[in-house]
């Protein structure tokens, strides 16, 4: 088990109660639910951006947060990378320099970091944007650069917070296919937040459905489809 999380939080934005999320290597867990259900808060809590009020988060059997025992590992020290709804690239750096930034922050020499950034951009078929600044990138290109920046540090857990939500339908479909291809070669655990059932079905192995800050159902797409527990779940996969 790579990720083992039981999340309760009294964050200002949402209250979450006993959200159980576990993920194995090469597994994509999809957190799905209506707007305002607490999906992004759950993701932010795993990342360490929102603190637990109760529960525990462990990665590779090592606790990174346990409020009862006083354990809290800062976000930058967790083996986690996050791709958000917006690429959030540094505007003054090229795409290649943005990708290399994480390695340089870990102490990798700049020349080596740049070489490795080139390699991952080639892998993602994005080498043509290496010298461009973020303002010169399309929305889809920016998200792929953000994914490259996340993957280059080889995180054990990759968090994806509606990474296609700002794209139009055509680009969304294209980026979804490319993400799926790239993630197939990533050996860590993935947790994807979305409200799009098509995106969830195409990328996810296991679903965790959250409504009003609580898990109402979890399982495979077929399990949810064949035995929906709430109206939302029934409508979701109908």
C-alpha positions in Angstrom: 0.0 0.0 0.0 1.4 3.4 -1.0 -1.3 5.7 0.3 -3.4 5.0 3.4 -5.5 8.0 4.5 -8.4 8.5 6.9 -9.3 12.1 6.8 -11.4 14.2 9.2 -11.0 17.9 9.1 -12.8 21.0 10.4 -11.3 23.2 7.6 -13.2 26.5 7.1 -14.1 25.6 3.6 -15.5 22.1 4.3 -15.9 19.7 7.1 -14.8 16.2 6.2 -15.7 13.1 8.3 -13.8 9.8 8.0 -12.9 10.0 4.3 -11.0 6.7 3.6 -8.6 6.8 0.7 -6.2 4.0 -0.1 -4.1 3.5 -3.2 -1.7 0.8 -4.4 1.2 1.3 -6.9 -0.1 1.9 -10.5 -3.6 2.5 -9.2 -5.7 5.6 -9.9 -8.3 6.5 -7.2 -11.0 8.9 -8.4 -12.6 11.2 -5.8 -15.9 12.3 -7.3 -18.9 14.2 -6.1 -21.1 17.2 -6.6 -19.7 20.7 -6.5 -19.0 21.7 -2.9 -18.8 18.2 -1.5 -15.3 18.5 -0.2 -13.3 16.8 -3.0 -10.5 19.4 -3.3 -10.3 19.7 0.5 -9.6 16.0 0.8 -6.8 16.3 -1.8 -5.3 19.4 -0.1 -5.3 17.5 3.2 -3.3 14.6 1.7 -0.9 17.2 0.4 -0.5 18.8 3.8 -2.1 22.1 2.7 -5.0 21.6 5.1 -4.4 19.9 8.4 -6.2 16.9 9.8 -8.4 17.4 12.9 -8.5 13.6 13.3 -7.4 10.5 11.4 -4.0 9.6 9.8 -2.2 9.8 6.5 0.7 7.4 5.7 2.8 6.9 2.6 4.7 3.7 2.2 3.7 2.7 5.7 5.3 5.9 7.1 3.0 8.4 8.8 3.2 11.9 7.4 0.3 13.2 9.6 -1.3 11.9 12.8 -2.7 14.6 15.1 -3.2 12.2 18.0 0.5 11.5 18.1 1.6 15.0 17.1 3.0 13.9 13.7 3.0 16.4 10.9 5.3 16.5 7.9 5.4 19.7 6.0 4.0 19.6 2.4 7.4 20.2 0.8 8.8 17.1 2.7 6.0 14.7 1.7 6.8 12.5 -1.3 3.8 14.0 -3.1 3.3 16.2 -6.2 0.1 18.0 -7.1 -1.3 19.2 -10.5 -4.1 21.7 -9.9 -6.9 23.2 -12.0 -4.5 25.9 -13.2 -0.9 25.1 -14.3 0.5 27.8 -11.8 3.8 27.9 -13.7 6.4 30.6 -12.9 5.7 33.3 -15.5 9.3 34.5 -15.7 10.7 31.0 -16.5 10.6 28.9 -19.7 8.7 25.7 -19.7 12.0 23.8 -19.4 13.1 25.8 -16.4 9.7 25.4 -14.8 10.0 21.6 -15.1 13.6 21.7 -13.8 12.7 23.8 -10.8 11.6 20.9 -8.5 14.9 19.1 -9.1 16.9 22.2 -8.4 15.0 22.8 -5.2 16.1 19.3 -4.2 19.7 20.3 -4.7 20.2 18.8 -8.2 22.8 20.8 -10.2 21.2 23.1 -12.7 22.8 21.5 -15.8 21.7 18.1 -14.7 18.2 19.3 -13.9 17.9 21.0 -17.3 18.9 17.8 -19.1 16.4 15.7 -17.1 13.7 18.4 -17.9 14.4 18.0 -21.6 14.1 14.2 -21.3 10.7 14.3 -19.7 9.4 16.9 -22.1 10.5 14.7 -25.0 8.7 11.7 -23.3 5.5 13.8 -23.1 6.0 15.0 -26.7 6.3 18.6 -25.4 9.9 19.3 -26.4 8.6 22.0 -28.9 7.5 24.2 -26.0 10.8 23.9 -23.9 11.9 27.5 -24.6 8.5 29.2 -24.4 7.2 31.2 -21.4 3.9 30.2 -19.8 2.0 33.1 -21.5 2.9 31.6 -24.8 1.4 28.2 -24.0 -2.1 27.0 -24.7 -4.1 25.7 -21.7 -3.4 22.1 -22.6 0.3 22.7 -23.1 0.5 24.5 -19.7 -1.1 21.5 -18.0 1.3 19.1 -19.6 4.2 21.2 -18.5 2.7 21.2 -15.0 2.4 17.4 -15.2 6.1 17.1 -16.3 7.1 19.3 -13.4 5.2 17.0 -11.0 6.5 13.7 -12.4 10.2 14.7 -12.7 10.6 14.6 -8.9 9.3 11.0 -8.9 6.6 11.4 -6.2 5.2 8.4 -4.6 1.7 10.0 -4.7 0.5 12.1 -7.6 -2.5 14.3 -6.8 -4.6 15.7 -9.7 -7.2 18.3 -8.9 -9.5 18.6 -12.0 -6.5 19.2 -14.3 -8.6 19.5 -17.4 -11.4 21.7 -16.0 -10.2 24.9 -17.7 -10.0 23.3 -21.2 -12.6 23.1 -23.9 -14.2 19.8 -24.7 -11.9 18.9 -27.6 -8.7 19.8 -25.7 -10.1 18.0 -22.6 -10.5 14.8 -24.6 -7.0 15.1 -26.1 -5.3 15.8 -22.8 -7.2 13.0 -21.1 -5.8 10.5 -23.6 -2.3 11.9 -23.3 -2.5 11.9 -19.5 -3.7 8.3 -19.5 -0.8 7.2 -21.7 1.7 9.1 -19.5 0.3 7.8 -16.2 0.5 4.2 -17.4 4.3 4.5 -17.1 4.2 6.1 -13.7 4.6 3.5 -10.9 3.3 5.6 -8.0 -0.3 6.0 -6.7 -2.6 8.5 -8.3 -5.5 10.4 -6.8 -7.7 12.3 -9.2 -10.5 14.8 -8.2 -13.2 15.3 -10.8 -16.9 15.9 -11.3 -16.8 14.5 -14.8 -18.1 10.9 -15.0 -16.5 10.3 -18.5 -13.1 11.5 -17.2 -13.5 9.4 -14.1 -14.4 6.2 -16.0 -11.6 6.6 -18.5 -8.8 7.3 -15.9 -10.0 5.6 -12.7 -9.5 2.2 -11.2 -11.5 2.8 -8.0 -14.0 5.4 -7.1 -14.6 7.3 -3.8 -17.9 9.2 -3.9 -18.2 12.2 -1.5 -21.3 14.0 -0.7 -21.5 16.7 2.0 -18.1 15.8 3.4 -18.7 12.1 3.8 -18.1 9.0 1.7 -21.4 7.7 0.5 -20.0 4.9 -1.7 -16.8 3.4 -3.0 -15.9 0.7 -5.4 -15.3 0.1 -9.1 -17.4 1.8 -11.8 -19.4 -1.5 -12.3 -20.1 -1.8 -8.5 -21.4 1.7 -8.3 -23.4 1.4 -11.5 -25.0 -1.9 -10.4 -25.8 -0.9 -6.8 -25.9 2.9 -6.4 -26.4 4.1 -2.9 -27.6 7.6 -3.6 -29.4 9.5 -6.3 -26.2 11.3 -7.2 -24.4 8.0 -7.8 -27.3 6.6 -9.8 -27.4 9.6 -12.1 -23.6 9.8 -12.3 -23.1 6.5 -14.1 -26.5 6.1 -15.8 
